[in-house]
Amino acid sequence: MKRCSRCKEIKDESEFNKDRRRPDGREKICKTCRAEYRKHTREQDRERSAKYYRIHADEIKTYNRKYYREHANAAIAYSHRYNAEHKEEIYTRNRRKKLMKQYGITPEEYDKLFSKQNGACAICGNIPTNGKKLAVDHSHITGKVRGLLCHSCNVTLGNVDDSIELLTKAIEYLSKVD
């Protein structure tokens, strides 16, 4: 048992972070008080940084522009190297963001829908080739995901603005011609 030097409560030693420098091997402030202290100092640091930036904004911008001009080639080379080394990770992260932002689904939900449709388009039943993915079809009114479509079917629905009336007229037209 140990007393916190901040809140003065007596707590179990597991409630204190480890500190090799202290004789008992634990900090003198409990984890709860340490978290409050860090939050408070983080807010102060944020305010101090914002104030400093407001005062020195022009100097900082000038320095950053000069630095970038002098190091642009190295920054670009690093960016290309990083992107090449982390291609799969970047693709996965961007795919997750896009699916969540545009359709409100996770890649796991996409995969579940893909499996449910046996990897085929929900309208024509074709399985995409050349590594293309099925597009997420959703209602532009409710935002609800309806299924996965191949590019052709997705574009067709998009061109008629998901209008059942227009699709019915198109079916009637095709029926008359044949």
N, C-alpha and C positions, 0 to 999 in steps of 0.2 A: 504494500500500500504506500501511496505517495501523495503529498499535498501539491496541488497546482499553485504556482506562485502568482498566477493572475486571478483566477476565480476563487482561490483558497479552499476548494473542495478537496476532500480526500478521495482518491480514486485508485483503482487497480493499476499496476504498472503497465499493463497492456494498453491503457488509455493514453500513454505517453510515447511519442516517437523515439526511436533509438538515436543516441548521440554518443559516439565513442569518446569524445573529449570529456564528458562528464564522469565523475567518479562512479556513479551508479549505473552509467551506460544509457541513461534516458534523459530527454529534455526536461527542463523544469516547468514548462507550460504544457498542459494537456492538449490532446489532438483537437478538441472542440475549440478551445481558446486560440490555438495556433491557426485553425481555419478562419476564425473570425478576424484575427490579426492580419492574415494574408489577404483576405477580402478587402479589409480596410486600406491596407497599404497599396493594393492593386488599384483601387479607386483613386487614391491620392496620386499614384504614379501616372495614371491615365490623365487626370486633371493637369498635372504638372507638364506632361508631354504636350497636351493640347494647347496649354498656355504658351509653352516654348515655341511650338510650331506657329501659332498665330503671330508671335512677335518676330520670328525669324523666317517666315514663309518664303520670302524672296531669295534669301541666301541659300536656303535648303534646295529650292527649285533650281537655282543657278548651279549649285554644286552637283546635283543629281544629273542635270543635262550634260555638264562638262564630263563627269565620270562616265556616263553612258557613251558619249562620243568617243572617249579614249579607250573604252573597254567593250565597244559594241561587238567587234568580231569574236572576242572571247565569250561574251554572253550568248551570242547566236550559236557558236560552236558547241557550247555547253548544252544549250537547249536542244540542239539536234541530237547530240549524244544521248542526253537523258531520254528524249522521246523514242529513240531507237532501242535503248536498253529496257525501257518500261512500256513498250507498245501495248502489250496485252493488258497490263494493269490500267493504263490510261483508257483503253477501249472499254474495259469493264466498268470503270468509274463513270465515264461519259454516258455509257448505255444506261446505267442505273439512274443517273441524274435525268436523262432525257425521258425515260419511261415514267419516272415518278412525276416529273414536272408536267409533261404533256398529257399523260393518261392516268396518273395516280396509281400505277401498279409497279410492283417490283419485278426484277428479272425472273425471280422464282415463280411469280404469278404468270408471267408471260410463258415460261417453260411449261407450266401446268396446263395452260390453255393450248399450247402447241401440241402437247402430248394428247390432250383430249380430242383434238382435231386430227390426230395421227400425222402431224406435220404437213397437212394439206390445207388449201384455201377453203374457207367456209362456204364459198359460193360455187366455184367451179370444180373444186376437188383436186386441182393440180398441185403437185409438190414442186416448189421452186428449185431451180437448178443453179449451178455456178455459185453456190454459197450464199445466194441471196436470202434474206430473211423475209418472213411474212410481215406485212404491215398491220399495225394495230388499228382496227376499225372501231370508231366510237361515235356516239351521238354528239353532234355539235351543240345540241340544245341542253341535254342533261349531263353530258360528259361521260356517260356510262359506256364502258367497253362492251362491244357486241361480239367481237371475235377477231380472228386473224385472216387477212386477205392477201392474195397475190397482188403484184403491182397493177396488173390490168384491171382486175375487179375493183381494186381500191380507187383507181383513177376514174373508172366508169361511174362508181357511186358519187365520187367527188364532182364529176362533170354535170350530174343531174341534181346536185345539192341534196342528195338522199331523198329525193321526191318520189314517193310511191306513184303519184299521178303521172309524172313524166315517164317513169319506167313502164307503167301500164300502157301509156300511149305508144311507147317504143315497141312493146310486145305486139300491140294491135297493128302497128305499121308493118312490122316484120311479117306478121301473119298474112296481111293483105297482099304483100308483094310476092310471096311464095305461093 
